[in-house]
């Protein structure tokens, strides 16, 4: 199982970025897909997740600014980030969780750096 994330970069405050994550080797449509982030000196935190039925959930700090979406046909999950703030600067990680007969299968993608700075 692999998750390949892309789309990070440098953006000015108030700008937008779109992160993408493509999964391979898993039953994507049964997985809860999520984006986490870890800022320097801080713990990794959940930013948003999207359930297999497409229902999204967001941490309060990004509600109204970020949108998570999934495309089960393409095995992909995206995070559209708008009105970015310097405090959104972090390494963003794609995450997949899927229940199996052996327990919860959790996979992390490599991080992609988002820097919000003028």
C-alpha positions in Angstrom: 0.0 0.0 0.0 1.4 3.4 -1.0 0.2 6.9 -0.8 1.8 9.5 -3.0 1.3 13.2 -2.0 2.0 16.2 -4.1 1.1 19.9 -4.4 3.0 21.6 -1.6 4.9 24.8 -2.1 5.4 28.4 -1.1 2.4 30.7 -1.1 1.6 34.2 0.2 -0.9 34.8 3.0 -4.4 34.8 1.6 -3.4 32.5 -1.3 -4.5 29.0 -2.3 -2.9 25.6 -2.8 -4.2 22.2 -3.7 -2.7 19.1 -2.3 -3.3 15.7 -4.0 -2.8 12.2 -2.8 -3.0 9.0 -4.9 -3.3 5.6 -3.3 -2.2 2.3 -4.7 -2.4 -1.2 -3.4 -5.5 -0.8 -1.2 -9.2 -0.9 -1.3 -9.5 2.9 -1.6 -13.3 3.1 -1.6 -13.4 1.5 1.8 -10.8 3.7 3.4 -11.1 6.8 5.5 -8.8 9.3 3.9 -7.3 12.2 5.8 -4.8 15.0 5.7 -2.6 15.7 8.8 0.0 18.4 9.3 2.9 18.9 11.5 4.4 22.4 12.1 7.9 22.8 13.4 8.1 22.0 17.1 4.5 20.8 17.2 2.7 17.5 17.2 1.1 16.1 14.1 -2.6 17.1 14.0 -5.6 16.0 11.9 -6.6 18.7 9.4 -9.5 17.0 7.7 -10.8 13.6 6.8 -13.3 12.2 4.4 -15.3 9.0 5.0 -15.9 6.4 2.4 -19.4 7.9 1.8 -17.8 11.2 1.0 -18.7 13.0 4.3 -16.0 15.4 5.3 -14.8 16.5 8.7 -12.5 19.5 9.5 -10.5 20.8 12.4 -12.0 24.1 13.6 -9.0 26.1 12.5 -9.5 25.3 8.8 -13.3 25.1 8.6 -14.5 27.4 5.8 -11.1 27.7 4.3 -10.1 24.1 3.4 -12.1 21.5 1.4 -11.3 17.8 1.3 -12.7 15.7 -1.5 -12.2 12.2 -2.8 -12.4 10.5 -6.2 -12.9 6.8 -5.7 -12.5 6.1 -9.4 -9.1 7.7 -9.4 -8.1 6.5 -5.9 -7.3 10.0 -5.0 -8.0 12.5 -2.2 -7.5 16.3 -2.5 -7.2 19.1 -0.1 -8.1 22.5 -1.5 -6.7 25.2 0.8 -7.7 28.8 0.5 -7.2 32.0 2.5 -4.0 30.5 3.8 -2.4 31.9 6.9 1.2 31.7 8.1 0.0 29.4 10.8 -0.9 26.9 8.1 2.8 26.4 7.4 3.6 22.7 8.0 4.4 19.4 6.4 1.2 17.9 5.3 0.7 14.2 5.3 -1.8 12.0 3.5 -3.3 9.2 5.6 -5.4 6.1 4.9 -7.3 4.0 7.4 -9.2 0.9 6.5 -10.6 -1.9 8.8 -9.5 -5.4 7.9 -10.1 -8.8 9.5 -6.7 -8.3 11.2 -7.4 -4.9 12.5 -7.1 -1.3 11.3 -4.7 -0.9 8.4 -3.2 2.6 8.5 -0.8 4.0 5.9 1.0 7.3 5.8 2.3 9.0 2.7 5.4 11.1 2.5 4.9 14.7 3.6 4.6 17.7 1.4 5.8 21.0 2.7 3.4 24.0 2.6 5.0 27.3 3.5 2.8 30.4 3.8 4.9 33.5 3.9 5.2 36.9 2.3 
